[in-house]
């Protein structure tokens, strides 16, 4: 018997893919050629991009004192984010095969490519690398956590949580002990939507 929300989950996934496509191609097809995941712009376009780059000095002089003073606080998060990246990666390598949970591909979440844009100066490129890495690792860790939750504790919360992941639609109702015991094994194996 399929879960009553499976059709809705499939529709959500289709819509998410559609939104991702629209975001990716919002300005039309980019004038580039893809080579091994790297974007290659032609020489003329790179030259036009460089004309839009702000020099480092102008960029720094245009920054507020508070922006400069808070930068170390922002970049200090790199340490726990890198540790999270390492720990969740090792965790899934060790545990997911044991429980037969499908693995999460890190490269699908951590995308670092904006440093290739010639209209960004060195600080902007560094910021883009940091944001791409940080947001990617957090999304990667969340997906690992959602698959872990589906295996170990697939019970909906009593109250609605903001920003819940879609895997929670598959879970048992809060307080439904009979349903939990009856459905636990089936829910633990329910990863067909990932193919």
Backbone torsions as a table, in degrees:
resi	resn	phi	psi	omega
1	UNK	NA	129.6	-179.6
2	UNK	-83.8	154.9	179.6
3	UNK	-69.1	140.5	-177.4
4	UNK	-60.8	-21.8	-178.0
5	UNK	-96.3	1.0	-176.6
6	UNK	-58.0	-42.2	179.5
7	UNK	-63.3	-42.4	179.3
8	UNK	-65.4	-41.3	178.0
9	UNK	-61.8	-42.8	177.8
10	UNK	-61.4	-40.5	177.9
11	UNK	-64.7	-40.8	178.2
12	UNK	-61.5	-45.0	179.9
13	UNK	-63.5	-39.0	176.6
14	UNK	-63.8	-43.6	178.1
15	UNK	-64.5	-40.8	177.7
16	UNK	-60.9	-43.0	177.2
17	UNK	-63.2	-40.5	179.4
18	UNK	-63.8	-44.2	177.8
19	UNK	-62.0	-43.8	179.2
20	UNK	-61.0	-41.5	177.6
21	UNK	-63.1	-45.0	-180.0
22	UNK	-62.4	-42.2	178.3
23	UNK	-63.4	-44.2	-177.4
24	UNK	-64.7	-33.7	-176.5
25	UNK	-115.0	28.5	-174.8
26	UNK	-63.4	-28.0	179.6
27	UNK	-103.9	21.3	-176.7
28	UNK	85.8	179.6	179.0
29	UNK	-64.1	128.6	177.9
30	UNK	-67.6	144.4	-179.0
31	UNK	-79.1	67.9	-178.4
32	UNK	-143.0	172.9	173.0
33	UNK	-123.0	134.0	-179.6
34	UNK	-87.8	129.4	175.6
35	UNK	-131.1	109.7	178.3
36	UNK	48.8	53.5	177.3
37	UNK	71.6	-5.5	177.5
38	UNK	-97.3	144.2	177.7
39	UNK	-92.4	131.1	179.7
40	UNK	-117.3	114.0	177.1
41	UNK	-93.0	147.4	177.4
42	UNK	-71.5	164.3	-173.1
43	UNK	-60.3	-39.7	-179.0
44	UNK	-64.4	-43.6	179.4
45	UNK	-67.4	-39.6	176.2
46	UNK	-60.5	-40.6	179.2
47	UNK	-63.7	-43.6	178.2
48	UNK	-65.1	-38.2	177.1
49	UNK	-62.2	-45.8	-179.2
50	UNK	-59.3	-29.8	179.1
51	UNK	-65.0	-22.7	179.3
52	UNK	-92.7	-3.7	-178.8
53	UNK	-71.3	138.6	175.2
54	UNK	-92.8	132.6	-179.9
55	UNK	-63.5	155.8	179.9
56	UNK	-58.7	-42.7	-178.3
57	UNK	-64.2	-44.2	179.4
58	UNK	-64.8	-38.3	179.1
59	UNK	-63.8	-47.3	-179.9
60	UNK	-66.8	-40.6	179.2
61	UNK	-67.3	-27.0	178.4
62	UNK	-82.3	-7.5	-179.8
63	UNK	-84.9	148.9	176.2
64	UNK	-79.8	160.6	178.2
65	UNK	-60.5	-41.2	-179.4
66	UNK	-64.9	-34.2	177.5
67	UNK	-63.5	-44.5	179.8
68	UNK	-66.8	-41.1	-178.0
69	UNK	-69.4	-30.3	-179.3
70	UNK	-86.9	-12.1	-179.2
71	UNK	-55.1	-44.7	178.6
72	UNK	-61.6	-32.1	178.6
73	UNK	-67.1	-43.3	178.7
74	UNK	-62.1	-49.8	-175.8
75	UNK	-72.1	-18.7	176.0
76	UNK	-64.2	-25.0	178.1
77	UNK	-65.8	-15.7	179.5
78	UNK	-59.4	-34.3	-178.9
79	UNK	-64.4	-55.2	179.0
80	UNK	-66.9	-31.1	179.0
81	UNK	-67.9	-41.9	177.0
82	UNK	-64.6	-38.3	177.0
83	UNK	-65.8	-41.5	176.4
84	UNK	-59.2	-45.3	178.8
85	UNK	-55.7	-50.0	-179.4
86	UNK	-62.9	-48.4	-174.9
87	UNK	-67.4	-42.9	-179.6
88	UNK	-70.4	-30.9	176.8
89	UNK	-66.0	-48.8	178.4
90	UNK	-63.4	-42.2	179.4
91	UNK	-55.5	-50.0	-177.7
92	UNK	-71.3	-33.8	176.9
93	UNK	-60.3	-39.4	-177.1
94	UNK	-81.1	-47.5	-169.7
95	UNK	-90.1	-40.0	-174.1
96	UNK	-59.1	-42.4	177.9
97	UNK	-62.4	-34.2	-179.7
98	UNK	-63.8	-41.6	-176.6
99	UNK	-95.5	2.6	-178.9
100	UNK	58.4	41.0	174.8
101	UNK	-93.5	130.1	178.7
102	UNK	-60.3	137.6	-178.7
103	UNK	-71.0	157.2	177.8
104	UNK	-102.0	127.8	180.0
105	UNK	-86.4	112.6	-175.6
106	UNK	-57.0	-40.3	-176.2
107	UNK	-64.5	-17.9	176.6
108	UNK	-77.9	-15.4	-177.4
109	UNK	-112.0	-40.4	-178.2
110	UNK	-94.6	103.3	-179.0
111	UNK	-119.1	117.5	-179.6
112	UNK	-123.5	100.3	-178.0
113	UNK	-141.2	-12.3	-174.7
114	UNK	-70.7	-15.2	177.0
115	UNK	-63.5	-16.0	-179.3
116	UNK	-77.4	-9.1	-175.9
117	UNK	-79.6	121.7	-175.8
118	UNK	-72.5	-16.0	179.7
119	UNK	-85.2	3.6	174.5
120	UNK	-103.4	140.4	174.5
121	UNK	-84.3	179.6	-175.2
122	UNK	-58.9	-40.9	-179.6
123	UNK	-69.2	-42.4	178.4
124	UNK	-63.4	-39.3	177.8
125	UNK	-63.8	-43.8	178.0
126	UNK	-61.0	-43.5	177.8
127	UNK	-60.6	-41.2	-179.8
128	UNK	-67.8	-37.1	176.4
129	UNK	-64.2	-46.2	179.6
130	UNK	-59.2	-48.1	-177.9
131	UNK	-67.8	-42.0	178.2
132	UNK	-61.8	-42.6	179.4
133	UNK	-67.2	-50.5	-175.6
134	UNK	-62.6	-50.8	-180.0
135	UNK	-65.6	-35.7	177.4
136	UNK	-65.1	-45.2	179.9
137	UNK	-64.0	-41.3	179.6
138	UNK	-64.4	-39.8	177.2
139	UNK	-67.5	-40.5	178.0
140	UNK	-61.8	-47.0	179.4
141	UNK	-64.8	-38.6	179.1
142	UNK	-63.9	-40.2	179.0
143	UNK	-66.0	-40.3	176.7
144	UNK	-62.7	-43.5	179.5
145	UNK	-64.9	-38.0	-178.8
146	UNK	-67.4	-37.0	178.1
147	UNK	-71.3	-34.6	176.3
148	UNK	-65.7	-44.4	179.3
149	UNK	-61.5	-40.2	179.3
150	UNK	-61.4	-35.0	-179.6
151	UNK	-77.2	-47.5	-170.4
152	UNK	-92.6	-33.0	-176.1
153	UNK	-147.8	65.8	-178.2
154	UNK	-80.5	66.3	178.3
155	UNK	-125.6	130.0	177.6
156	UNK	-65.7	152.1	176.3
157	UNK	-74.8	156.4	178.7
158	UNK	-67.5	-37.5	178.4
159	UNK	-115.2	153.8	-176.3
160	UNK	-68.4	129.5	177.9
161	UNK	-100.7	139.4	179.1
162	UNK	-73.8	136.3	176.2
163	UNK	72.6	30.9	-179.2
164	UNK	-70.7	151.8	179.1
165	UNK	-81.8	159.1	-174.7
166	UNK	-70.1	-19.7	179.9
167	UNK	-62.5	-24.8	-179.1
168	UNK	-64.1	-19.5	176.9
169	UNK	-61.7	-25.4	-177.5
170	UNK	-82.1	-14.1	-170.2
171	UNK	-74.5	163.8	176.8
172	UNK	-75.3	156.4	178.3
173	UNK	-69.8	145.9	175.8
174	UNK	-60.2	127.1	178.6
175	UNK	87.3	-1.8	-179.7
176	UNK	-93.5	79.1	-176.9
177	UNK	-61.4	-42.8	-178.6
178	UNK	-63.5	-46.6	178.8
179	UNK	-63.4	-38.4	179.0
180	UNK	-61.3	-50.3	-179.3
181	UNK	-64.1	-37.1	-178.1
182	UNK	-72.5	-37.8	-171.1
183	UNK	-100.8	-10.2	-173.1
184	UNK	-53.4	-51.1	-178.1
185	UNK	-61.6	-40.6	180.0
186	UNK	-65.6	-43.5	-179.1
187	UNK	-65.3	-39.4	179.5
188	UNK	-59.4	-27.3	-177.2
189	UNK	-100.0	-2.3	-171.9
190	UNK	-83.7	78.0	176.8
191	UNK	-123.6	18.0	-177.4
192	UNK	-61.6	-24.7	179.5
193	UNK	-69.0	-12.1	-178.0
194	UNK	-84.8	-13.0	-179.1
195	UNK	-77.6	NA	NA
